[in-house]
Amino acid sequence: MGILQGIFKARDKPKNALVGSRYSFFFGNTSAGKPVNEHTAMQMTAVYSCVRILSETLAGLPLHVYRYNDSGGKEKYLKHPLYKLLHDEPNPEMTSFAFRETLMSHLLLWGNAYAQIIRNARGEVIALYPLMPNKMTVDRDSKGRLFYLYSRTSDDAPTLGDESQVYLSPSEVLHIPGLGFDGLIGYSPIAMAKNAVGLAIATEEYGAKFFANGAAPGGVLEHPGTIKDPQKVKESWNSAYQGSQNAHRVAVLEEGMKYQPIGISPEQAQFLETRKFQINEIARIFRVPPHMLADLEKSSFSNIEQQSLEFVKYTLDPWVVRWEQSMCRALLMESEKPIVFIKFNVDGLLRGDYVSRMSGYATARQNGWMSANDIRELENLDRIPAEFGGDLYLINGAMTKLQDAGAFANTTRLEEIE
């Protein structure tokens, strides 16, 4: 039994071989010859845009703590200690938006997001501080229990103490993992797609060097005789004709010298097509619609709204569920979990245009399943006082139940016969 227990612990030891820059089987440069990590990847505009779009969108969503009431519905739990932390200020140094934006960017780049949980004597959460994923190690002790080991630096919050290695129990860490090997540690998306990112960096660097060299392909200078100082001739040529500021200048060649280009044009190398494809490739990694990266080649007025709705449903919603379930698991006490929950509100992103919304509200109002105040709350308008009918549920007076209509019809017919 002891042998089997040891195998179980070894097999279930969480280990992300792709976290940070410590790649065990993805080690080295990319196929394009460019080193790629979380920091160099953010210098690529498409990666930066995808991370910024997803981070800012999730950080801007309303986040509330709810509880189930006695009537079977739900209501905002404004007095819960977590409400102010998650909705307004998770710690004295940052807002809720900045906190969620930071953790979401960690999740997109490293595949994991960590935050230190500060609790009071009653076990209630009183503060949350972000932790860098590339400084965190997740492991199991001799009894198979998870623990977190954080390498502290001077940049970290003083709540971690003075030790260089900080031991944290699962109750002290909010961990939001992305897609991963074992459900405990997430993949690093940048490591998994490093060749795609590396090719995008290489093509961007090629374009910069192309224009730095005067937007002209490289070549050789041919001389019919022997040149005494070829280095001097090369430097003279570069100083006169290299660089975009010297493009299209007339070259003067002496002593029968000839210029022979040996490069290929960027059109032949499909430079522009490659750069365009890599933008779509990176958008595919993060599942962001290309039109949100300012690529409108395959978008139109008729399908952008649908693509935006699909972005919320298929891209943002899975991230939202990861956040909600991780926060409920780590931040709520066991006694609270049956009645208290944490939820983002994505209704604002799913709303259509004004005319479509008003048409939908009219249908809901006329059929009696929304009141005026229900509609005004969705539109962020003030409530109508109850004495003025703001909470009334109305139905169309011309409509009645089918059985009543049949009974009325039968009664009318009998009266006519009599």
C-alpha positions as CSV (number, residue, x, y, z in Angstrom):
1,M,0.0,0.0,0.0
2,G,2.9,2.3,0.8
3,I,4.4,1.7,-2.7
4,L,1.1,2.5,-4.4
5,Q,0.7,5.6,-2.2
6,G,4.2,6.8,-3.3
7,I,3.3,6.3,-7.0
8,F,0.1,8.2,-6.5
9,K,1.9,11.2,-5.0
10,A,4.6,11.2,-7.7
11,R,2.1,11.0,-10.5
12,D,-0.1,13.8,-9.1
13,K,2.7,16.2,-8.3
14,P,1.7,19.4,-10.2
15,K,4.3,20.5,-12.5
16,N,4.1,22.9,-15.4
17,A,7.1,22.4,-17.7
18,L,6.1,25.5,-19.6
19,V,5.8,28.1,-16.8
20,G,7.8,31.3,-17.1
21,S,11.1,30.9,-19.0
22,R,11.9,27.5,-17.6
23,Y,11.0,25.4,-20.6
24,S,12.0,21.7,-20.0
25,F,11.0,20.3,-23.4
26,F,10.4,23.6,-25.3
27,F,13.8,24.9,-24.4
28,G,15.7,27.2,-26.8
29,N,14.9,29.6,-29.6
30,T,12.0,29.3,-31.9
31,S,12.1,27.9,-35.4
32,A,12.3,31.5,-36.7
33,G,15.5,32.0,-34.6
34,K,13.9,34.5,-32.1
35,P,13.8,33.9,-28.4
36,V,10.2,34.1,-27.1
37,N,9.0,34.5,-23.5
38,E,6.2,36.4,-21.8
39,H,8.0,39.7,-22.0
40,T,9.3,39.5,-25.6
41,A,5.9,38.3,-26.7
42,M,4.2,41.4,-25.4
43,Q,6.4,43.5,-27.7
44,M,4.4,42.0,-30.6
45,T,1.4,44.2,-31.3
46,A,-1.1,41.4,-31.9
47,V,-0.2,39.7,-28.6
48,Y,-0.3,42.9,-26.7
49,S,-3.7,43.7,-28.3
50,C,-5.2,40.3,-27.4
51,V,-4.0,40.4,-23.8
52,R,-5.2,44.0,-23.4
53,I,-8.7,43.3,-24.9
54,L,-9.3,40.2,-22.7
55,S,-7.8,41.8,-19.6
56,E,-9.7,45.1,-19.9
57,T,-13.0,43.4,-20.8
58,L,-13.0,41.1,-17.8
59,A,-11.8,43.8,-15.5
60,G,-14.6,46.1,-16.6
61,L,-17.4,43.6,-16.0
62,P,-19.6,44.3,-12.9
63,L,-18.6,41.8,-10.2
64,H,-21.0,41.2,-7.3
65,V,-21.5,38.9,-4.3
66,Y,-25.0,37.3,-4.2
67,R,-26.9,35.2,-1.8
68,Y,-30.1,33.1,-2.2
69,N,-33.1,34.6,-0.3
70,D,-36.0,32.8,1.3
71,S,-38.3,33.3,-1.8
72,G,-36.0,31.2,-4.0
73,G,-34.5,34.2,-5.8
74,K,-31.1,35.9,-5.4
75,E,-30.0,39.3,-4.1
76,K,-26.8,41.3,-3.8
77,Y,-25.1,40.6,-0.5
78,L,-23.8,44.2,0.1
79,K,-22.9,43.5,3.7
80,H,-20.6,40.6,3.0
81,P,-16.9,41.4,3.6
82,L,-16.0,40.2,0.1
83,Y,-18.3,42.6,-1.6
84,K,-16.2,45.7,-1.1
85,L,-13.0,43.8,-1.9
86,L,-14.1,42.4,-5.2
87,H,-16.3,45.2,-6.3
88,D,-14.2,48.2,-5.2
89,E,-10.8,47.7,-3.6
90,P,-9.1,44.4,-3.0
91,N,-6.2,46.0,-1.2
92,P,-5.2,49.6,-0.2
93,E,-2.9,49.8,-3.2
94,M,-5.2,49.1,-6.2
95,T,-8.7,49.2,-7.5
96,S,-10.8,46.2,-8.4
97,F,-10.2,47.0,-12.1
98,A,-6.4,47.1,-11.8
99,F,-6.4,43.9,-9.7
100,R,-8.5,41.9,-12.1
101,E,-6.7,43.3,-15.2
102,T,-3.3,42.3,-13.7
103,L,-4.4,38.8,-12.8
104,M,-6.1,38.3,-16.2
105,S,-2.9,39.3,-18.0
106,H,-0.9,36.8,-15.9
107,L,-3.5,34.1,-16.8
108,L,-3.2,34.9,-20.5
109,L,0.6,35.0,-20.6
110,W,1.7,32.4,-18.0
111,G,-1.4,30.2,-17.9
112,N,-1.8,30.8,-14.2
113,A,-2.9,33.7,-11.9
114,Y,-2.1,33.9,-8.2
115,A,-3.1,36.3,-5.4
116,Q,-2.2,36.2,-1.7
117,I,-5.2,36.0,0.6
118,I,-5.1,37.9,3.8
119,R,-7.6,36.8,6.5
120,N,-8.6,38.1,9.9
121,A,-8.9,36.0,13.1
122,R,-12.4,34.9,12.0
123,G,-11.2,33.5,8.7
124,E,-12.8,36.3,6.6
125,V,-10.8,37.7,3.7
126,I,-9.7,41.3,4.2
127,A,-7.2,41.8,1.4
128,L,-6.0,40.3,-1.9
129,Y,-2.5,40.9,-3.4
130,P,-1.4,39.7,-6.9
131,L,1.6,37.4,-7.0
132,M,3.9,36.9,-10.1
133,P,3.4,33.5,-11.7
134,N,7.0,33.1,-12.7
135,K,8.0,33.2,-9.0
136,M,5.5,30.6,-7.9
137,T,6.1,26.8,-7.5
138,V,3.2,24.5,-6.7
139,D,4.2,21.2,-5.1
140,R,3.0,18.5,-2.6
141,D,4.4,17.6,0.8
142,S,5.3,14.2,2.1
143,K,1.6,13.6,2.9
144,G,0.4,14.6,-0.6
145,R,-1.0,18.0,0.4
146,L,-0.6,20.9,-1.9
147,F,1.5,23.9,-1.0
148,Y,2.7,27.0,-2.8
149,L,6.4,28.2,-2.6
150,Y,6.9,31.8,-3.6
151,S,10.3,33.4,-4.3
152,R,10.0,36.9,-2.8
153,T,11.8,40.0,-4.1
154,S,11.8,43.6,-3.0
155,D,9.1,44.4,-5.5
156,D,6.5,42.3,-3.8
157,A,4.0,43.4,-1.1
158,P,5.3,43.6,2.5
159,T,2.5,41.1,3.5
160,L,4.8,38.3,2.4
161,G,7.3,39.0,5.2
162,D,11.1,39.2,4.9
163,E,12.0,35.6,3.8
164,S,13.3,35.0,0.3
165,Q,11.2,31.8,0.1
166,V,7.6,32.1,1.4
167,Y,5.6,29.0,2.1
168,L,1.9,29.5,1.5
169,S,-0.9,27.0,2.2
170,P,-3.9,26.6,-0.3
171,S,-6.1,28.7,2.0
172,E,-3.7,31.6,1.6
173,V,-3.6,31.6,-2.3
174,L,-6.3,32.5,-4.8
175,H,-5.1,30.3,-7.8
176,I,-6.9,30.6,-11.2
177,P,-5.4,28.0,-13.5
178,G,-5.9,27.9,-17.3
179,L,-5.9,24.9,-19.5
180,G,-3.4,22.5,-18.1
181,F,-2.0,19.0,-17.8
182,D,-3.6,18.0,-14.5
183,G,-6.3,20.6,-13.7
184,L,-4.0,22.2,-11.1
185,I,-1.4,24.0,-13.2
186,G,-2.1,25.7,-16.5
187,Y,-0.2,25.7,-19.7
188,S,1.7,28.8,-20.8
189,P,0.0,29.9,-24.0
190,I,3.1,31.8,-25.1
191,A,5.3,28.7,-24.7
192,M,2.8,26.4,-26.5
193,A,2.6,28.9,-29.5
194,K,6.1,30.2,-29.3
195,N,6.9,29.4,-33.0
196,A,3.9,31.4,-34.2
197,V,4.9,34.3,-32.0
198,G,8.5,34.0,-33.0
199,L,7.7,34.1,-36.7
200,A,5.6,37.2,-36.1
201,I,8.5,38.9,-34.3
202,A,10.9,37.8,-37.1
203,T,8.7,39.3,-39.8
204,E,8.3,42.5,-37.9
205,E,12.1,42.8,-37.4
206,Y,12.7,42.0,-41.1
207,G,10.4,44.8,-42.1
208,A,12.1,47.3,-39.7
209,K,15.6,46.3,-41.1
210,F,14.2,46.5,-44.7
211,F,13.3,50.1,-44.3
212,A,16.4,50.9,-42.3
213,N,18.4,49.7,-45.3
214,G,16.7,52.2,-47.6
215,A,13.9,49.9,-48.6
216,A,16.2,48.3,-51.2
217,P,17.5,44.7,-51.3
218,G,21.1,43.9,-50.5
219,G,23.7,43.5,-53.2
220,V,27.4,43.6,-54.1
221,L,29.7,46.2,-55.7
222,E,31.7,44.7,-58.6
223,H,35.0,46.3,-59.7
224,P,36.9,45.2,-62.8
225,G,40.2,45.5,-61.1
226,T,41.6,45.2,-57.5
227,I,40.4,47.5,-54.7
228,K,43.1,48.5,-52.3
229,D,40.8,49.2,-49.4
230,P,37.4,47.4,-49.8
231,Q,36.3,48.3,-46.3
232,K,36.6,52.0,-47.0
233,V,34.5,51.6,-50.2
234,K,31.8,49.7,-48.3
235,E,31.6,52.3,-45.6
236,S,31.5,55.1,-48.2
237,W,28.6,53.3,-50.0
238,N,26.6,52.7,-46.8
239,S,27.0,56.2,-45.5
240,A,25.7,57.6,-48.8
241,Y,22.9,55.2,-49.7
242,Q,21.9,53.2,-46.6
243,G,18.9,54.1,-44.6
244,S,15.3,55.2,-45.4
245,Q,16.4,58.8,-45.5
246,N,18.7,58.1,-48.4
247,A,16.2,56.0,-50.4
248,H,16.0,56.8,-54.2
249,R,19.2,58.8,-54.2
250,V,21.2,58.6,-57.5
251,A,24.3,56.5,-57.1
252,V,27.5,57.6,-58.9
253,L,29.9,54.6,-59.6
254,E,33.5,55.2,-60.7
255,E,36.2,53.2,-62.3
256,G,33.8,50.8,-64.0
257,M,32.3,49.7,-60.8
258,K,28.8,48.0,-61.0
259,Y,26.1,47.4,-58.4
260,Q,24.5,43.9,-58.6
261,P,21.5,43.3,-56.3
262,I,21.3,39.8,-54.8
263,G,18.2,40.0,-52.6
264,I,14.6,39.2,-53.4
265,S,11.7,41.7,-53.2
266,P,9.4,41.6,-50.2
267,E,6.5,40.8,-52.6
268,Q,8.4,37.7,-53.7
269,A,9.0,36.7,-50.1
270,Q,5.3,37.3,-49.4
271,F,6.3,39.5,-46.6
272,L,3.0,41.4,-46.2
273,E,1.0,38.2,-46.5
274,T,3.1,36.6,-43.8
275,R,2.6,39.5,-41.4
276,K,-1.1,39.5,-42.0
277,F,-1.4,35.7,-41.5
278,Q,0.6,35.9,-38.2
279,I,-1.8,38.4,-36.8
280,N,-4.7,36.0,-37.5
281,E,-2.6,33.2,-36.1
282,I,-2.1,35.0,-32.8
283,A,-5.8,36.0,-32.7
284,R,-6.5,32.3,-33.1
285,I,-4.3,31.5,-30.0
286,F,-6.3,33.8,-27.8
287,R,-9.6,33.2,-29.7
288,V,-10.1,36.9,-30.3
289,P,-12.1,37.9,-33.5
290,P,-9.7,39.6,-36.0
291,H,-11.9,42.7,-36.3
292,M,-11.1,43.5,-32.7
293,L,-7.4,43.7,-33.7
294,A,-8.4,46.2,-36.4
295,D,-8.3,43.6,-39.2
296,L,-11.6,44.3,-41.0
297,E,-10.7,42.4,-44.2
298,K,-13.3,39.7,-43.7
299,S,-15.8,41.7,-41.6
300,S,-18.8,43.7,-42.6
301,F,-21.5,45.7,-40.9
302,S,-23.8,42.7,-41.0
303,N,-21.5,40.2,-39.2
304,I,-19.5,42.3,-36.7
305,E,-22.3,42.3,-34.2
306,Q,-22.6,38.6,-34.4
307,Q,-18.8,38.1,-34.1
308,S,-19.0,40.3,-31.0
309,L,-21.7,38.2,-29.4
310,E,-19.6,35.0,-30.2
311,F,-16.6,36.7,-28.6
312,V,-18.6,36.9,-25.3
313,K,-20.1,33.4,-25.6
314,Y,-17.1,31.4,-26.8
315,T,-14.1,33.5,-25.6
316,L,-14.9,35.5,-22.6
317,D,-17.5,33.3,-20.9
318,P,-15.1,30.3,-20.3
319,W,-12.6,32.8,-18.6
320,V,-15.5,34.2,-16.5
321,V,-16.5,30.7,-15.3
322,R,-12.8,30.0,-14.3
323,W,-12.7,33.2,-12.3
324,E,-16.1,32.7,-10.6
325,Q,-15.5,29.1,-9.6
326,S,-11.9,29.7,-8.4
327,M,-13.1,32.7,-6.3
328,C,-16.0,30.8,-4.7
329,R,-13.7,27.8,-3.9
330,A,-10.9,29.9,-2.4
331,L,-12.6,32.9,-0.8
332,L,-15.9,31.7,0.6
333,M,-16.0,29.8,3.9
334,E,-17.5,26.3,3.8
335,S,-20.6,27.3,5.7
336,E,-21.3,30.0,3.2
337,K,-20.9,28.1,-0.1
338,P,-24.5,26.6,-0.2
339,I,-26.1,30.1,-0.1
340,V,-23.5,32.7,-1.2
341,F,-21.9,32.9,-4.6
342,I,-19.8,35.3,-6.7
343,K,-20.8,36.2,-10.2
344,F,-19.8,38.5,-13.1
345,N,-22.6,40.3,-15.0
346,V,-22.0,40.0,-18.8
347,D,-25.5,41.2,-19.8
348,G,-24.2,44.6,-20.9
349,L,-21.9,42.9,-23.5
350,L,-24.8,40.8,-24.8
351,R,-27.2,43.6,-25.4
352,G,-28.1,44.4,-29.0
353,D,-28.7,47.8,-30.5
354,Y,-31.2,50.3,-29.0
355,V,-34.1,49.4,-31.4
356,S,-33.7,45.7,-30.8
357,R,-33.6,46.1,-27.0
358,M,-36.7,48.3,-27.0
359,S,-38.5,45.8,-29.1
360,G,-37.6,43.0,-26.7
361,Y,-38.5,45.0,-23.7
362,A,-41.9,45.8,-25.2
363,T,-42.6,42.1,-25.8
364,A,-41.6,41.2,-22.2
365,R,-43.7,44.0,-20.8
366,Q,-46.8,43.2,-22.7
367,N,-46.6,39.5,-21.8
368,G,-46.2,40.1,-18.1
369,W,-42.8,38.7,-17.3
370,M,-41.0,42.0,-16.8
371,S,-42.1,45.2,-15.0
372,A,-41.1,48.7,-15.7
373,N,-38.5,48.6,-13.0
374,D,-37.0,45.4,-14.2
375,I,-36.4,47.0,-17.6
376,R,-35.1,50.3,-16.1
377,E,-32.6,48.3,-14.0
378,L,-31.2,46.7,-17.1
379,E,-30.8,50.1,-18.7
380,N,-29.2,51.6,-15.5
381,L,-32.1,54.0,-15.0
382,D,-33.7,55.0,-11.6
383,R,-36.6,52.9,-10.4
384,I,-40.2,54.2,-10.6
385,P,-41.7,54.3,-7.1
386,A,-44.1,51.5,-6.3
387,E,-47.1,53.8,-5.8
388,F,-46.7,54.9,-9.4
389,G,-46.8,51.3,-10.7
390,G,-43.2,50.7,-11.3
391,D,-43.4,47.1,-10.0
392,L,-46.6,46.1,-11.7
393,Y,-46.7,43.2,-14.1
394,L,-49.2,43.7,-16.9
395,I,-50.7,41.5,-19.6
396,N,-52.5,42.3,-22.9
397,G,-56.2,42.6,-22.1
398,A,-57.2,41.1,-25.4
399,M,-55.6,37.8,-24.5
400,T,-57.2,35.1,-22.5
401,K,-56.7,31.4,-21.8
402,L,-57.8,29.0,-24.5
403,Q,-60.1,27.1,-22.2
404,D,-61.9,30.3,-21.2
405,A,-62.3,31.2,-24.8
406,G,-63.9,27.9,-25.5
407,A,-66.2,28.1,-22.5
408,F,-67.2,31.6,-23.5
409,A,-67.8,30.5,-27.1
410,N,-70.0,27.6,-26.0
411,T,-72.1,29.8,-23.7
412,T,-72.7,32.3,-26.4
413,R,-73.8,29.6,-28.8
414,L,-76.3,28.2,-26.3
415,E,-77.8,31.6,-25.7
416,E,-78.3,32.0,-29.5
417,I,-80.0,28.6,-29.8
418,E,-82.4,29.5,-26.9
